[in-house]
Amino acid sequence: MVLASEVIDIDSHSRSERLSTMPECISLLRTPMGQTVRLQSLAPLHPSLRRRLTDMGIHEGSIIRLKKISLLGGPIVIECNGQLVGLRQNQVKQLEVVPTWT
């Protein structure tokens, strides 16, 4: 016979295991060149930039690839949905992403 308290303990244990195996968010600027990542959050961005990106189809859950990093603080080129977009480095730092396993 299984007690209700044992079932709750089993559920909470498996939930904590799932949370510990979830990848953590990192800045898009810290990802290696050419790696594919999933956009986790646009929340830290300025509302007007967030609106421009969502108008172009770049939203939370989108798959992004870092294409080019310019020298001396220049723009960074990302690819999303087959289009290339140039962003400032301070904007790219604010984009939170998680790695994808493809």
Stockholm file with secondary structure:
# STOCKHOLM 1.0

chainA/1-102         MVLASEVIDIDSHSRSERLSTMPECISLLRTPMGQTVRLQSLAPLHPSLRRRLTDMGIHEGSIIRLKKISLLGGPIVIECNGQLVGLRQNQVKQLEVVPTWT
#=GR chainA/1-102 SS CCCHHHHHHHHHHHHHHHHHHSCCCEEGGGSCTTCEEEEEECTTSCHHHHHHHHHTTCCTTCEEEEEEECSTTCCEEEEETTEEEEECHHHHHHCEEEECCC
#=GC SS_cons         CCCHHHHHHHHHHHHHHHHHHSCCCEEGGGSCTTCEEEEEECTTSCHHHHHHHHHTTCCTTCEEEEEEECSTTCCEEEEETTEEEEECHHHHHHCEEEECCC
//
